[in-house]
Every structure is written in structure tokens, then in C-alpha cells.
Amino acid sequence: MALKIRDHRIFAAVVAHEGRWYVARSVNPPVTSQGRTQREALDNLTEAIHLYLESFGTGDLPEMTEPPVLTHVEVSVA
């Protein structure tokens, strides 16, 4: 019996505390999930990405050639 080896990919994700929930968002694919803790939100996001990939595949997703950079910008609001 042959073993099927799965491809592993890295997806950029952001977690923010919004009200009583932690909301986890994947940049690409555009998937969002939530949880009561950061870990739960990320676990739920991982599951949501799996479901997205089962439905849509990886054909439209860019190949990451290096790890994503997380930074922020400040914007003045009137």
C-alpha cells in the first residue's frame, strides 16, 4: 500500500479580539473564523481553510516563497 504524502502550505493569518470573541482571518484564501480563545480561533480557522481547499483547491492561491511579514499602519481619523 502506498502512502499519500500531503502538501503543506503556510497561510498568513491575523487574530483580533473583537468583543467577547477572538476573530481569526486568513489573508489568502479569504477565510474567517472565531473562537473564545486565540488558540480556538486559530484551530477553527485551520478547519475552515481545510474546507475551503476541499471546495476550491489550491490552483488560484499564490505560492509563498518566504514567510509573510506582519506589520501595521497608523491612519489619522477625523
mmCIF file of the N, C-alpha and C atoms, coordinates in Angstrom:
data_MODEL
# 
_entry.id   MODEL 
# 
loop_
_atom_site.group_PDB 
_atom_site.id 
_atom_site.type_symbol 
_atom_site.label_atom_id 
_atom_site.label_alt_id 
_atom_site.label_comp_id 
_atom_site.label_asym_id 
_atom_site.label_entity_id 
_atom_site.label_seq_id 
_atom_site.pdbx_PDB_ins_code 
_atom_site.Cartn_x 
_atom_site.Cartn_y 
_atom_site.Cartn_z 
_atom_site.occupancy 
_atom_site.B_iso_or_equiv 
_atom_site.pdbx_formal_charge 
_atom_site.auth_seq_id 
_atom_site.auth_comp_id 
_atom_site.auth_asym_id 
_atom_site.auth_atom_id 
_atom_site.pdbx_PDB_model_num 
ATOM 1   N N  . MET A 1 1  ? 0.850   -1.180 0.000  1.00 0.00 ? 1  MET A N  1 
ATOM 2   C CA . MET A 1 1  ? 0.000   0.000  0.000  1.00 0.00 ? 1  MET A CA 1 
ATOM 3   C C  . MET A 1 1  ? 0.896   1.243  0.000  1.00 0.00 ? 1  MET A C  1 
ATOM 4   N N  . ALA A 1 2  ? 0.608   2.207  -0.869 1.00 0.00 ? 2  ALA A N  1 
ATOM 5   C CA . ALA A 1 2  ? 1.404   3.429  -0.967 1.00 0.00 ? 2  ALA A CA 1 
ATOM 6   C C  . ALA A 1 2  ? 0.873   4.481  -0.004 1.00 0.00 ? 2  ALA A C  1 
ATOM 7   N N  . LEU A 1 3  ? 1.798   5.210  0.581  1.00 0.00 ? 3  LEU A N  1 
ATOM 8   C CA . LEU A 1 3  ? 1.416   6.318  1.453  1.00 0.00 ? 3  LEU A CA 1 
ATOM 9   C C  . LEU A 1 3  ? 1.174   7.564  0.613  1.00 0.00 ? 3  LEU A C  1 
ATOM 10  N N  . LYS A 1 4  ? 0.118   8.268  0.911  1.00 0.00 ? 4  LYS A N  1 
ATOM 11  C CA . LYS A 1 4  ? -0.140  9.528  0.237  1.00 0.00 ? 4  LYS A CA 1 
ATOM 12  C C  . LYS A 1 4  ? 0.432   10.642 1.101  1.00 0.00 ? 4  LYS A C  1 
ATOM 13  N N  . ILE A 1 5  ? 1.410   11.351 0.568  1.00 0.00 ? 5  ILE A N  1 
ATOM 14  C CA . ILE A 1 5  ? 2.036   12.444 1.310  1.00 0.00 ? 5  ILE A CA 1 
ATOM 15  C C  . ILE A 1 5  ? 1.314   13.735 0.938  1.00 0.00 ? 5  ILE A C  1 
ATOM 16  N N  . ARG A 1 6  ? 0.930   14.474 1.956  1.00 0.00 ? 6  ARG A N  1 
ATOM 17  C CA . ARG A 1 6  ? 0.190   15.710 1.737  1.00 0.00 ? 6  ARG A CA 1 
ATOM 18  C C  . ARG A 1 6  ? 1.151   16.883 1.600  1.00 0.00 ? 6  ARG A C  1 
ATOM 19  N N  . ASP A 1 7  ? 0.763   17.811 0.776  1.00 0.00 ? 7  ASP A N  1 
ATOM 20  C CA . ASP A 1 7  ? 1.488   19.062 0.615  1.00 0.00 ? 7  ASP A CA 1 
ATOM 21  C C  . ASP A 1 7  ? 1.174   19.947 1.820  1.00 0.00 ? 7  ASP A C  1 
ATOM 22  N N  . HIS A 1 8  ? 2.165   20.626 2.346  1.00 0.00 ? 8  HIS A N  1 
ATOM 23  C CA . HIS A 1 8  ? 1.946   21.559 3.449  1.00 0.00 ? 8  HIS A CA 1 
ATOM 24  C C  . HIS A 1 8  ? 2.134   22.975 2.935  1.00 0.00 ? 8  HIS A C  1 
ATOM 25  N N  . ARG A 1 9  ? 1.264   23.849 3.337  1.00 0.00 ? 9  ARG A N  1 
ATOM 26  C CA . ARG A 1 9  ? 1.344   25.260 2.959  1.00 0.00 ? 9  ARG A CA 1 
ATOM 27  C C  . ARG A 1 9  ? 1.256   26.128 4.204  1.00 0.00 ? 9  ARG A C  1 
ATOM 28  N N  . ILE A 1 10 ? 1.818   27.303 4.093  1.00 0.00 ? 10 ILE A N  1 
ATOM 29  C CA . ILE A 1 10 ? 1.732   28.297 5.167  1.00 0.00 ? 10 ILE A CA 1 
ATOM 30  C C  . ILE A 1 10 ? 0.790   29.396 4.700  1.00 0.00 ? 10 ILE A C  1 
ATOM 31  N N  . PHE A 1 11 ? -0.157  29.760 5.556  1.00 0.00 ? 11 PHE A N  1 
ATOM 32  C CA . PHE A 1 11 ? -1.098  30.826 5.252  1.00 0.00 ? 11 PHE A CA 1 
ATOM 33  C C  . PHE A 1 11 ? -0.955  31.934 6.288  1.00 0.00 ? 11 PHE A C  1 
ATOM 34  N N  . ALA A 1 12 ? -0.935  33.180 5.841  1.00 0.00 ? 12 ALA A N  1 
ATOM 35  C CA . ALA A 1 12 ? -0.878  34.312 6.746  1.00 0.00 ? 12 ALA A CA 1 
ATOM 36  C C  . ALA A 1 12 ? -2.232  34.476 7.424  1.00 0.00 ? 12 ALA A C  1 
ATOM 37  N N  . ALA A 1 13 ? -2.223  34.694 8.733  1.00 0.00 ? 13 ALA A N  1 
ATOM 38  C CA . ALA A 1 13 ? -3.465  34.861 9.488  1.00 0.00 ? 13 ALA A CA 1 
ATOM 39  C C  . ALA A 1 13 ? -3.296  35.966 10.521 1.00 0.00 ? 13 ALA A C  1 
ATOM 40  N N  . VAL A 1 14 ? -4.392  36.624 10.826 1.00 0.00 ? 14 VAL A N  1 
ATOM 41  C CA . VAL A 1 14 ? -4.427  37.683 11.823 1.00 0.00 ? 14 VAL A CA 1 
ATOM 42  C C  . VAL A 1 14 ? -5.521  37.339 12.827 1.00 0.00 ? 14 VAL A C  1 
ATOM 43  N N  . VAL A 1 15 ? -5.217  37.515 14.109 1.00 0.00 ? 15 VAL A N  1 
ATOM 44  C CA . VAL A 1 15 ? -6.211  37.275 15.161 1.00 0.00 ? 15 VAL A CA 1 
ATOM 45  C C  . VAL A 1 15 ? -6.430  38.588 15.908 1.00 0.00 ? 15 VAL A C  1 
ATOM 46  N N  . ALA A 1 16 ? -7.687  38.980 16.052 1.00 0.00 ? 16 ALA A N  1 
ATOM 47  C CA . ALA A 1 16 ? -8.033  40.200 16.780 1.00 0.00 ? 16 ALA A CA 1 
ATOM 48  C C  . ALA A 1 16 ? -9.117  39.881 17.804 1.00 0.00 ? 16 ALA A C  1 
ATOM 49  N N  . HIS A 1 17 ? -9.032  40.532 18.951 1.00 0.00 ? 17 HIS A N  1 
ATOM 50  C CA . HIS A 1 17 ? -10.046 40.370 19.991 1.00 0.00 ? 17 HIS A CA 1 
ATOM 51  C C  . HIS A 1 17 ? -11.163 41.353 19.688 1.00 0.00 ? 17 HIS A C  1 
ATOM 52  N N  . GLU A 1 18 ? -12.327 40.819 19.338 1.00 0.00 ? 18 GLU A N  1 
ATOM 53  C CA . GLU A 1 18 ? -13.465 41.657 18.968 1.00 0.00 ? 18 GLU A CA 1 
ATOM 54  C C  . GLU A 1 18 ? -14.631 41.319 19.884 1.00 0.00 ? 18 GLU A C  1 
ATOM 55  N N  . GLY A 1 19 ? -14.910 42.212 20.814 1.00 0.00 ? 19 GLY A N  1 
ATOM 56  C CA . GLY A 1 19 ? -15.977 41.952 21.782 1.00 0.00 ? 19 GLY A CA 1 
ATOM 57  C C  . GLY A 1 19 ? -15.610 40.772 22.661 1.00 0.00 ? 19 GLY A C  1 
ATOM 58  N N  . ARG A 1 20 ? -16.481 39.769 22.717 1.00 0.00 ? 20 ARG A N  1 
ATOM 59  C CA . ARG A 1 20 ? -16.222 38.591 23.551 1.00 0.00 ? 20 ARG A CA 1 
ATOM 60  C C  . ARG A 1 20 ? -15.521 37.474 22.785 1.00 0.00 ? 20 ARG A C  1 
ATOM 61  N N  . TRP A 1 21 ? -15.212 37.696 21.507 1.00 0.00 ? 21 TRP A N  1 
ATOM 62  C CA . TRP A 1 21 ? -14.637 36.655 20.660 1.00 0.00 ? 21 TRP A CA 1 
ATOM 63  C C  . TRP A 1 21 ? -13.266 37.045 20.141 1.00 0.00 ? 21 TRP A C  1 
ATOM 64  N N  . TYR A 1 22 ? -12.488 36.039 19.809 1.00 0.00 ? 22 TYR A N  1 
ATOM 65  C CA . TYR A 1 22 ? -11.273 36.232 19.029 1.00 0.00 ? 22 TYR A CA 1 
ATOM 66  C C  . TYR A 1 22 ? -11.634 35.858 17.598 1.00 0.00 ? 22 TYR A C  1 
ATOM 67  N N  . VAL A 1 23 ? -11.317 36.740 16.664 1.00 0.00 ? 23 VAL A N  1 
ATOM 68  C CA . VAL A 1 23 ? -11.639 36.513 15.259 1.00 0.00 ? 23 VAL A CA 1 
ATOM 69  C C  . VAL A 1 23 ? -10.332 36.296 14.511 1.00 0.00 ? 23 VAL A C  1 
ATOM 70  N N  . ALA A 1 24 ? -10.233 35.168 13.811 1.00 0.00 ? 24 ALA A N  1 
ATOM 71  C CA . ALA A 1 24 ? -9.039  34.824 13.041 1.00 0.00 ? 24 ALA A CA 1 
ATOM 72  C C  . ALA A 1 24 ? -9.372  34.925 11.557 1.00 0.00 ? 24 ALA A C  1 
ATOM 73  N N  . ARG A 1 25 ? -8.524  35.650 10.830 1.00 0.00 ? 25 ARG A N  1 
ATOM 74  C CA . ARG A 1 25 ? -8.743  35.842 9.399  1.00 0.00 ? 25 ARG A CA 1 
ATOM 75  C C  . ARG A 1 25 ? -7.510  35.394 8.626  1.00 0.00 ? 25 ARG A C  1 
ATOM 76  N N  . SER A 1 26 ? -7.731  34.630 7.594  1.00 0.00 ? 26 SER A N  1 
ATOM 77  C CA . SER A 1 26 ? -6.673  34.252 6.667  1.00 0.00 ? 26 SER A CA 1 
ATOM 78  C C  . SER A 1 26 ? -6.655  35.300 5.561  1.00 0.00 ? 26 SER A C  1 
ATOM 79  N N  . VAL A 1 27 ? -5.462  35.729 5.169  1.00 0.00 ? 27 VAL A N  1 
ATOM 80  C CA . VAL A 1 27 ? -5.337  36.732 4.118  1.00 0.00 ? 27 VAL A CA 1 
ATOM 81  C C  . VAL A 1 27 ? -5.698  36.125 2.760  1.00 0.00 ? 27 VAL A C  1 
ATOM 82  N N  . ASN A 1 28 ? -5.124  34.973 2.460  1.00 0.00 ? 28 ASN A N  1 
ATOM 83  C CA . ASN A 1 28 ? -5.393  34.308 1.194  1.00 0.00 ? 28 ASN A CA 1 
ATOM 84  C C  . ASN A 1 28 ? -5.222  32.816 1.399  1.00 0.00 ? 28 ASN A C  1 
ATOM 85  N N  . PRO A 1 29 ? -6.263  32.016 1.419  1.00 0.00 ? 29 PRO A N  1 
ATOM 86  C CA . PRO A 1 29 ? -7.603  32.314 0.942  1.00 0.00 ? 29 PRO A CA 1 
ATOM 87  C C  . PRO A 1 29 ? -8.372  33.205 1.926  1.00 0.00 ? 29 PRO A C  1 
ATOM 88  N N  . PRO A 1 30 ? -9.375  33.931 1.429  1.00 0.00 ? 30 PRO A N  1 
ATOM 89  C CA . PRO A 1 30 ? -10.138 34.852 2.274  1.00 0.00 ? 30 PRO A CA 1 
ATOM 90  C C  . PRO A 1 30 ? -11.130 34.104 3.165  1.00 0.00 ? 30 PRO A C  1 
ATOM 91  N N  . VAL A 1 31 ? -10.632 33.605 4.297  1.00 0.00 ? 31 VAL A N  1 
ATOM 92  C CA . VAL A 1 31 ? -11.440 32.790 5.201  1.00 0.00 ? 31 VAL A CA 1 
ATOM 93  C C  . VAL A 1 31 ? -11.378 33.410 6.594  1.00 0.00 ? 31 VAL A C  1 
ATOM 94  N N  . THR A 1 32 ? -12.499 33.415 7.298  1.00 0.00 ? 32 THR A N  1 
ATOM 95  C CA . THR A 1 32 ? -12.582 33.967 8.648  1.00 0.00 ? 32 THR A CA 1 
ATOM 96  C C  . THR A 1 32 ? -13.256 32.966 9.567  1.00 0.00 ? 32 THR A C  1 
ATOM 97  N N  . SER A 1 33 ? -12.805 32.919 10.823 1.00 0.00 ? 33 SER A N  1 
ATOM 98  C CA . SER A 1 33 ? -13.426 32.082 11.828 1.00 0.00 ? 33 SER A CA 1 
ATOM 99  C C  . SER A 1 33 ? -13.310 32.786 13.176 1.00 0.00 ? 33 SER A C  1 
ATOM 100 N N  . GLN A 1 34 ? -13.833 32.177 14.220 1.00 0.00 ? 34 GLN A N  1 
ATOM 101 C CA . GLN A 1 34 ? -13.772 32.796 15.541 1.00 0.00 ? 34 GLN A CA 1 
ATOM 102 C C  . GLN A 1 34 ? -13.683 31.730 16.615 1.00 0.00 ? 34 GLN A C  1 
ATOM 103 N N  . GLY A 1 35 ? -13.366 32.172 17.832 1.00 0.00 ? 35 GLY A N  1 
ATOM 104 C CA . GLY A 1 35 ? -13.319 31.265 18.968 1.00 0.00 ? 35 GLY A CA 1 
ATOM 105 C C  . GLY A 1 35 ? -13.286 32.062 20.260 1.00 0.00 ? 35 GLY A C  1 
ATOM 106 N N  . ARG A 1 36 ? -13.457 31.384 21.371 1.00 0.00 ? 36 ARG A N  1 
ATOM 107 C CA . ARG A 1 36 ? -13.438 32.064 22.676 1.00 0.00 ? 36 ARG A CA 1 
ATOM 108 C C  . ARG A 1 36 ? -12.030 32.406 23.129 1.00 0.00 ? 36 ARG A C  1 
ATOM 109 N N  . THR A 1 37 ? -11.032 31.718 22.558 1.00 0.00 ? 37 THR A N  1 
ATOM 110 C CA . THR A 1 37 ? -9.618  31.987 22.842 1.00 0.00 ? 37 THR A CA 1 
ATOM 111 C C  . THR A 1 37 ? -8.890  32.140 21.508 1.00 0.00 ? 37 THR A C  1 
ATOM 112 N N  . GLN A 1 38 ? -7.663  32.670 21.557 1.00 0.00 ? 38 GLN A N  1 
ATOM 113 C CA . GLN A 1 38 ? -6.870  32.776 20.338 1.00 0.00 ? 38 GLN A CA 1 
ATOM 114 C C  . GLN A 1 38 ? -6.633  31.395 19.734 1.00 0.00 ? 38 GLN A C  1 
ATOM 115 N N  . ARG A 1 39 ? -6.277  30.434 20.581 1.00 0.00 ? 39 ARG A N  1 
ATOM 116 C CA . ARG A 1 39 ? -6.000  29.085 20.099 1.00 0.00 ? 39 ARG A CA 1 
ATOM 117 C C  . ARG A 1 39 ? -7.235  28.472 19.434 1.00 0.00 ? 39 ARG A C  1 
ATOM 118 N N  . GLU A 1 40 ? -8.400  28.645 20.054 1.00 0.00 ? 40 GLU A N  1 
ATOM 119 C CA . GLU A 1 40 ? -9.640  28.111 19.472 1.00 0.00 ? 40 GLU A CA 1 
ATOM 120 C C  . GLU A 1 40 ? -9.939  28.783 18.140 1.00 0.00 ? 40 GLU A C  1 
ATOM 121 N N  . ALA A 1 41 ? -9.733  30.096 18.067 1.00 0.00 ? 41 ALA A N  1 
ATOM 122 C CA . ALA A 1 41 ? -9.970  30.816 16.815 1.00 0.00 ? 41 ALA A CA 1 
ATOM 123 C C  . ALA A 1 41 ? -9.044  30.300 15.716 1.00 0.00 ? 41 ALA A C  1 
ATOM 124 N N  . LEU A 1 42 ? -7.768  30.065 16.042 1.00 0.00 ? 42 LEU A N  1 
ATOM 125 C CA . LEU A 1 42 ? -6.825  29.554 15.047 1.00 0.00 ? 42 LEU A CA 1 
ATOM 126 C C  . LEU A 1 42 ? -7.135  28.114 14.657 1.00 0.00 ? 42 LEU A C  1 
ATOM 127 N N  . ASP A 1 43 ? -7.528  27.297 15.619 1.00 0.00 ? 43 ASP A N  1 
ATOM 128 C CA . ASP A 1 43 ? -7.929  25.919 15.303 1.00 0.00 ? 43 ASP A CA 1 
ATOM 129 C C  . ASP A 1 43 ? -9.140  25.916 14.369 1.00 0.00 ? 43 ASP A C  1 
ATOM 130 N N  . ASN A 1 44 ? -10.107 26.784 14.658 1.00 0.00 ? 44 ASN A N  1 
ATOM 131 C CA . ASN A 1 44 ? -11.300 26.881 13.810 1.00 0.00 ? 44 ASN A CA 1 
ATOM 132 C C  . ASN A 1 44 ? -10.943 27.419 12.425 1.00 0.00 ? 44 ASN A C  1 
ATOM 133 N N  . LEU A 1 45 ? -9.993  28.351 12.364 1.00 0.00 ? 45 LEU A N  1 
ATOM 134 C CA . LEU A 1 45 ? -9.553  28.879 11.076 1.00 0.00 ? 45 LEU A CA 1 
ATOM 135 C C  . LEU A 1 45 ? -8.865  27.785 10.259 1.00 0.00 ? 45 LEU A C  1 
ATOM 136 N N  . THR A 1 46 ? -8.047  26.971 10.906 1.00 0.00 ? 46 THR A N  1 
ATOM 137 C CA . THR A 1 46 ? -7.383  25.858 10.218 1.00 0.00 ? 46 THR A CA 1 
ATOM 138 C C  . THR A 1 46 ? -8.413  24.926 9.597  1.00 0.00 ? 46 THR A C  1 
ATOM 139 N N  . GLU A 1 47 ? -9.448  24.597 10.359 1.00 0.00 ? 47 GLU A N  1 
ATOM 140 C CA . GLU A 1 47 ? -10.514 23.738 9.840  1.00 0.00 ? 47 GLU A CA 1 
ATOM 141 C C  . GLU A 1 47 ? -11.234 24.414 8.674  1.00 0.00 ? 47 GLU A C  1 
ATOM 142 N N  . ALA A 1 48 ? -11.503 25.710 8.802  1.00 0.00 ? 48 ALA A N  1 
ATOM 143 C CA . ALA A 1 48 ? -12.193 26.442 7.741  1.00 0.00 ? 48 ALA A CA 1 
ATOM 144 C C  . ALA A 1 48 ? -11.350 26.486 6.462  1.00 0.00 ? 48 ALA A C  1 
ATOM 145 N N  . ILE A 1 49 ? -10.035 26.641 6.600  1.00 0.00 ? 49 ILE A N  1 
ATOM 146 C CA . ILE A 1 49 ? -9.159  26.638 5.425  1.00 0.00 ? 49 ILE A CA 1 
ATOM 147 C C  . ILE A 1 49 ? -9.166  25.263 4.767  1.00 0.00 ? 49 ILE A C  1 
ATOM 148 N N  . HIS A 1 50 ? -9.133  24.197 5.576  1.00 0.00 ? 50 HIS A N  1 
ATOM 149 C CA . HIS A 1 50 ? -9.230  22.843 5.018  1.00 0.00 ? 50 HIS A CA 1 
ATOM 150 C C  . HIS A 1 50 ? -10.501 22.698 4.181  1.00 0.00 ? 50 HIS A C  1 
ATOM 151 N N  . LEU A 1 51 ? -11.622 23.160 4.710  1.00 0.00 ? 51 LEU A N  1 
ATOM 152 C CA . LEU A 1 51 ? -12.897 23.065 3.990  1.00 0.00 ? 51 LEU A CA 1 
ATOM 153 C C  . LEU A 1 51 ? -12.867 23.892 2.706  1.00 0.00 ? 51 LEU A C  1 
ATOM 154 N N  . TYR A 1 52 ? -12.267 25.084 2.774  1.00 0.00 ? 52 TYR A N  1 
ATOM 155 C CA . TYR A 1 52 ? -12.137 25.939 1.594  1.00 0.00 ? 52 TYR A CA 1 
ATOM 156 C C  . TYR A 1 52 ? -11.334 25.211 0.519  1.00 0.00 ? 52 TYR A C  1 
ATOM 157 N N  . LEU A 1 53 ? -10.199 24.629 0.918  1.00 0.00 ? 53 LEU A N  1 
ATOM 158 C CA . LEU A 1 53 ? -9.331  23.948 -0.046 1.00 0.00 ? 53 LEU A CA 1 
ATOM 159 C C  . LEU A 1 53 ? -10.002 22.719 -0.640 1.00 0.00 ? 53 LEU A C  1 
ATOM 160 N N  . GLU A 1 54 ? -10.810 22.007 0.147  1.00 0.00 ? 54 GLU A N  1 
ATOM 161 C CA . GLU A 1 54 ? -11.561 20.861 -0.378 1.00 0.00 ? 54 GLU A CA 1 
ATOM 162 C C  . GLU A 1 54 ? -12.550 21.312 -1.450 1.00 0.00 ? 54 GLU A C  1 
ATOM 163 N N  . SER A 1 55 ? -13.136 22.490 -1.259 1.00 0.00 ? 55 SER A N  1 
ATOM 164 C CA . SER A 1 55 ? -14.129 23.000 -2.198 1.00 0.00 ? 55 SER A CA 1 
ATOM 165 C C  . SER A 1 55 ? -13.512 23.651 -3.432 1.00 0.00 ? 55 SER A C  1 
ATOM 166 N N  . PHE A 1 56 ? -12.460 24.452 -3.234 1.00 0.00 ? 56 PHE A N  1 
ATOM 167 C CA . PHE A 1 56 ? -11.929 25.272 -4.311 1.00 0.00 ? 56 PHE A CA 1 
ATOM 168 C C  . PHE A 1 56 ? -10.534 24.876 -4.783 1.00 0.00 ? 56 PHE A C  1 
ATOM 169 N N  . GLY A 1 57 ? -9.845  24.013 -4.054 1.00 0.00 ? 57 GLY A N  1 
ATOM 170 C CA . GLY A 1 57 ? -8.491  23.609 -4.439 1.00 0.00 ? 57 GLY A CA 1 
ATOM 171 C C  . GLY A 1 57 ? -7.470  24.702 -4.169 1.00 0.00 ? 57 GLY A C  1 
ATOM 172 N N  . THR A 1 58 ? -6.264  24.504 -4.685 1.00 0.00 ? 58 THR A N  1 
ATOM 173 C CA . THR A 1 58 ? -5.170  25.448 -4.443 1.00 0.00 ? 58 THR A CA 1 
ATOM 174 C C  . THR A 1 58 ? -4.726  26.167 -5.708 1.00 0.00 ? 58 THR A C  1 
ATOM 175 N N  . GLY A 1 59 ? -5.406  25.916 -6.826 1.00 0.00 ? 59 GLY A N  1 
ATOM 176 C CA . GLY A 1 59 ? -4.993  26.466 -8.114 1.00 0.00 ? 59 GLY A CA 1 
ATOM 177 C C  . GLY A 1 59 ? -4.877  27.975 -8.161 1.00 0.00 ? 59 GLY A C  1 
ATOM 178 N N  . ASP A 1 60 ? -5.750  28.689 -7.475 1.00 0.00 ? 60 ASP A N  1 
ATOM 179 C CA . ASP A 1 60 ? -5.741  30.157 -7.520 1.00 0.00 ? 60 ASP A CA 1 
ATOM 180 C C  . ASP A 1 60 ? -4.906  30.787 -6.414 1.00 0.00 ? 60 ASP A C  1 
ATOM 181 N N  . LEU A 1 61 ? -4.326  29.981 -5.544 1.00 0.00 ? 61 LEU A N  1 
ATOM 182 C CA . LEU A 1 61 ? -3.562  30.535 -4.430 1.00 0.00 ? 61 LEU A CA 1 
ATOM 183 C C  . LEU A 1 61 ? -2.108  30.754 -4.833 1.00 0.00 ? 61 LEU A C  1 
ATOM 184 N N  . PRO A 1 62 ? -1.539  31.905 -4.447 1.00 0.00 ? 62 PRO A N  1 
ATOM 185 C CA . PRO A 1 62 ? -0.135  32.151 -4.784 1.00 0.00 ? 62 PRO A CA 1 
ATOM 186 C C  . PRO A 1 62 ? 0.794   31.262 -3.955 1.00 0.00 ? 62 PRO A C  1 
ATOM 187 N N  . GLU A 1 63 ? 1.928   30.904 -4.530 1.00 0.00 ? 63 GLU A N  1 
ATOM 188 C CA . GLU A 1 63 ? 2.953   30.171 -3.795 1.00 0.00 ? 63 GLU A CA 1 
ATOM 189 C C  . GLU A 1 63 ? 3.747   31.166 -2.966 1.00 0.00 ? 63 GLU A C  1 
ATOM 190 N N  . MET A 1 64 ? 3.875   30.908 -1.678 1.00 0.00 ? 64 MET A N  1 
ATOM 191 C CA . MET A 1 64 ? 4.697   31.769 -0.833 1.00 0.00 ? 64 MET A CA 1 
ATOM 192 C C  . MET A 1 64 ? 6.148   31.349 -0.986 1.00 0.00 ? 64 MET A C  1 
ATOM 193 N N  . THR A 1 65 ? 7.002   32.303 -1.273 1.00 0.00 ? 65 THR A N  1 
ATOM 194 C CA . THR A 1 65 ? 8.417   31.992 -1.417 1.00 0.00 ? 65 THR A CA 1 
ATOM 195 C C  . THR A 1 65 ? 9.199   32.297 -0.146 1.00 0.00 ? 65 THR A C  1 
ATOM 196 N N  . GLU A 1 66 ? 8.571   33.014 0.760  1.00 0.00 ? 66 GLU A N  1 
ATOM 197 C CA . GLU A 1 66 ? 9.170   33.293 2.061  1.00 0.00 ? 66 GLU A CA 1 
ATOM 198 C C  . GLU A 1 66 ? 8.050   33.562 3.057  1.00 0.00 ? 66 GLU A C  1 
ATOM 199 N N  . PRO A 1 67 ? 8.323   33.464 4.362  1.00 0.00 ? 67 PRO A N  1 
ATOM 200 C CA . PRO A 1 67 ? 7.272   33.684 5.360  1.00 0.00 ? 67 PRO A CA 1 
ATOM 201 C C  . PRO A 1 67 ? 6.669   35.088 5.247  1.00 0.00 ? 67 PRO A C  1 
ATOM 202 N N  . PRO A 1 68 ? 5.388   35.225 5.570  1.00 0.00 ? 68 PRO A N  1 
ATOM 203 C CA . PRO A 1 68 ? 4.750   36.539 5.498  1.00 0.00 ? 68 PRO A CA 1 
ATOM 204 C C  . PRO A 1 68 ? 5.293   37.472 6.573  1.00 0.00 ? 68 PRO A C  1 
ATOM 205 N N  . VAL A 1 69 ? 5.199   38.764 6.315  1.00 0.00 ? 69 VAL A N  1 
ATOM 206 C CA . VAL A 1 69 ? 5.609   39.794 7.264  1.00 0.00 ? 69 VAL A CA 1 
ATOM 207 C C  . VAL A 1 69 ? 4.352   40.425 7.835  1.00 0.00 ? 69 VAL A C  1 
ATOM 208 N N  . LEU A 1 70 ? 4.250   40.440 9.153  1.00 0.00 ? 70 LEU A N  1 
ATOM 209 C CA . LEU A 1 70 ? 3.104   41.067 9.799  1.00 0.00 ? 70 LEU A CA 1 
ATOM 210 C C  . LEU A 1 70 ? 3.557   42.424 10.339 1.00 0.00 ? 70 LEU A C  1 
ATOM 211 N N  . THR A 1 71 ? 2.846   43.456 9.942  1.00 0.00 ? 71 THR A N  1 
ATOM 212 C CA . THR A 1 71 ? 3.153   44.805 10.413 1.00 0.00 ? 71 THR A CA 1 
ATOM 213 C C  . THR A 1 71 ? 1.831   45.558 10.539 1.00 0.00 ? 71 THR A C  1 
ATOM 214 N N  . HIS A 1 72 ? 1.904   46.827 10.833 1.00 0.00 ? 72 HIS A N  1 
ATOM 215 C CA . HIS A 1 72 ? 0.678   47.605 10.941 1.00 0.00 ? 72 HIS A CA 1 
ATOM 216 C C  . HIS A 1 72 ? 0.926   48.999 10.383 1.00 0.00 ? 72 HIS A C  1 
ATOM 217 N N  . VAL A 1 73 ? -0.141  49.693 10.095 1.00 0.00 ? 73 VAL A N  1 
ATOM 218 C CA . VAL A 1 73 ? -0.072  51.087 9.658  1.00 0.00 ? 73 VAL A CA 1 
ATOM 219 C C  . VAL A 1 73 ? -0.995  51.898 10.550 1.00 0.00 ? 73 VAL A C  1 
ATOM 220 N N  . GLU A 1 74 ? -0.621  53.148 10.782 1.00 0.00 ? 74 GLU A N  1 
ATOM 221 C CA . GLU A 1 74 ? -1.463  54.046 11.562 1.00 0.00 ? 74 GLU A CA 1 
ATOM 222 C C  . GLU A 1 74 ? -2.101  55.054 10.623 1.00 0.00 ? 74 GLU A C  1 
ATOM 223 N N  . VAL A 1 75 ? -3.389  55.290 10.804 1.00 0.00 ? 75 VAL A N  1 
ATOM 224 C CA . VAL A 1 75 ? -4.135  56.208 9.958  1.00 0.00 ? 75 VAL A CA 1 
ATOM 225 C C  . VAL A 1 75 ? -4.847  57.199 10.846 1.00 0.00 ? 75 VAL A C  1 
ATOM 226 N N  . SER A 1 76 ? -4.688  58.495 10.565 1.00 0.00 ? 76 SER A N  1 
ATOM 227 C CA . SER A 1 76 ? -5.413  59.524 11.302 1.00 0.00 ? 76 SER A CA 1 
ATOM 228 C C  . SER A 1 76 ? -6.871  59.515 10.877 1.00 0.00 ? 76 SER A C  1 
ATOM 229 N N  . VAL A 1 77 ? -7.754  59.558 11.844 1.00 0.00 ? 77 VAL A N  1 
ATOM 230 C CA . VAL A 1 77 ? -9.189  59.557 11.570 1.00 0.00 ? 77 VAL A CA 1 
ATOM 231 C C  . VAL A 1 77 ? -9.777  60.835 12.137 1.00 0.00 ? 77 VAL A C  1 
ATOM 232 N N  . ALA A 1 78 ? -10.508 61.557 11.293 1.00 0.00 ? 78 ALA A N  1 
ATOM 233 C CA . ALA A 1 78 ? -11.103 62.828 11.720 1.00 0.00 ? 78 ALA A CA 1 
ATOM 234 C C  . ALA A 1 78 ? -12.298 62.591 12.617 1.00 0.00 ? 78 ALA A C  1 
# 
